Amino acid sequence: MFHFVTGGGTPAALGADWLTSLLDQNSFSWVASPLGARLERLTIAWLKELFGLPASWGGVLTTGATMANFTALACARQWWGDRHGVDIAADGFGGLPAVPVLAGGHIHASAEKALAMLGLGRASVRRFVADGRGTLDLPALEEALRRLNGEPAIIVATAGEVNAGAFDPIDALAELAEEHNAWLHVDGAFGLFARLSPLSAGLAAGVERAHSAIADGHKWLNVPYDCGFAFVRDASLLPRVFTMNAAYLPDPDDPHPNFGFLGPEASRRARALPVWATLAAYGRAGYQALIERHLELAERVARRVQAAPDLELLAGPGINVVCFRFRPPGMADGAELNVLNERLGQLVLEDGRVYVGTTRFDGRVAFRPAIANWRTTESDVDLLVDAIRELGASISPEAAGPS
Ligand SMILES: Cc1ncc(COP(=O)(O)O)c(C=O)c1O
């Protein structure tokens, strides 16, 4: 399975996930589940350490990166409201101007969805794009910030985009955010894991300077669905947005951790158990080794693509994603090649040996396998390349013979 960015479940995570269902505790509050609350506090601390984020940041587990983006951007919205003298969580948006949201071309659909859910609106995003690949036009974004003249804004950066594993220049964006009164949010659903290896850490340099960052558990951490993490530099924003008040609930000032007051859900699965278990079992060294194995597998796919006369590498490998297409020798770029790769994509799914979908990259229909499962081996990625070549040959114009 190479489609989307699909992880798996390590043995430790899977066992702990079964236990989570067996115990079936509500990780809303300390009184409902001291175990869930303690483990969530511990895992958030471990995850910050793992990703090189300051220990002072707040954090909460979510169902995935979409809800983590929602959680972090809700804090950004609250920060933005504060700068306009309005407590949005208490009083709403009434009378405020539109929120300026700035991004490059890599912004993920789930961040836009989060903006839609938060009332900021998908259309609020101004994209600054330098090329057909979605590369951020940094000078143009800087110019837009300058024109805002100190008016607060939100920048959404992407660490690891889905088509080719590209990264926005986070360090440079952090610099601009500091200079121009902007909140910098980093969507690192899988790309935040680049920080675990010196081989890839440079791609995600500067995340520690952001105001919020998120990642997924069910992708590269290989815990079962569903699991994500949201981290926010100003920890006080989480309870300001997400707290709840009722006589039968814990006091908002309860010194115990009540994670239902720090994220969107009230009743919540104790998903800290599998996160804790897998980190305890394999540790930083285990995860670094996993990431490096996947980087090497992605390199292997890219090498095999480059060596094949009927494949064309379009980008990367960008961390664990390789973007390429089938292209019979001599076949021109254009609509016909796109149709061929679309057909081939269908054929690969019907064939069933490997699962990899197609995308559009710089106008070209392409495959974009992502390697994120702890069990993936060299023979799996070799099969991926071989199956695409074999099926491609069966439908390529040359295979039809002279007409
Ligand atoms: C960069 C990025 N952000 C967010 C998401 C959404 O993640 P989830 O499906 O866990 O909500 C993804 C999923 O692929 C992603 O790649």
The ligand as a MOL file (V3000), in Angstrom:
LIG
                    3D

  0  0  0     0  0            999 V3000
M  V30 BEGIN CTAB
M  V30 COUNTS 16 16 0 0 0
M  V30 BEGIN ATOM
M  V30 1 C 0.4310 17.4520 4.8790 0
M  V30 2 C -0.8430 16.8170 5.3610 0
M  V30 3 N -1.6200 17.4780 6.2160 0
M  V30 4 C -2.7630 16.9490 6.6730 0
M  V30 5 C -3.1870 15.6980 6.2960 0
M  V30 6 C -4.4900 15.1720 6.8170 0
M  V30 7 O -4.2690 14.1020 7.6620 0
M  V30 8 P -5.4050 13.2270 8.3260 0
M  V30 9 O -5.9290 12.3650 7.2330 0
M  V30 10 O -4.7110 12.4550 9.3850 0
M  V30 11 O -6.4620 14.1270 8.8680 0
M  V30 12 C -2.3950 14.9540 5.4150 0
M  V30 13 C -2.8230 13.6190 4.9590 0
M  V30 14 O -2.2600 13.0490 4.0650 0
M  V30 15 C -1.1840 15.5300 4.9550 0
M  V30 16 O -0.3810 14.8520 4.1140 0
M  V30 END ATOM
M  V30 BEGIN BOND
M  V30 1 1 1 2
M  V30 2 1 2 3
M  V30 3 2 2 15
M  V30 4 2 3 4
M  V30 5 1 4 5
M  V30 6 1 5 6
M  V30 7 2 5 12
M  V30 8 1 6 7
M  V30 9 1 7 8
M  V30 10 2 8 9
M  V30 11 1 8 10
M  V30 12 1 8 11
M  V30 13 1 12 13
M  V30 14 1 12 15
M  V30 15 2 13 14
M  V30 16 1 15 16
M  V30 END BOND
M  V30 END CTAB
M  END
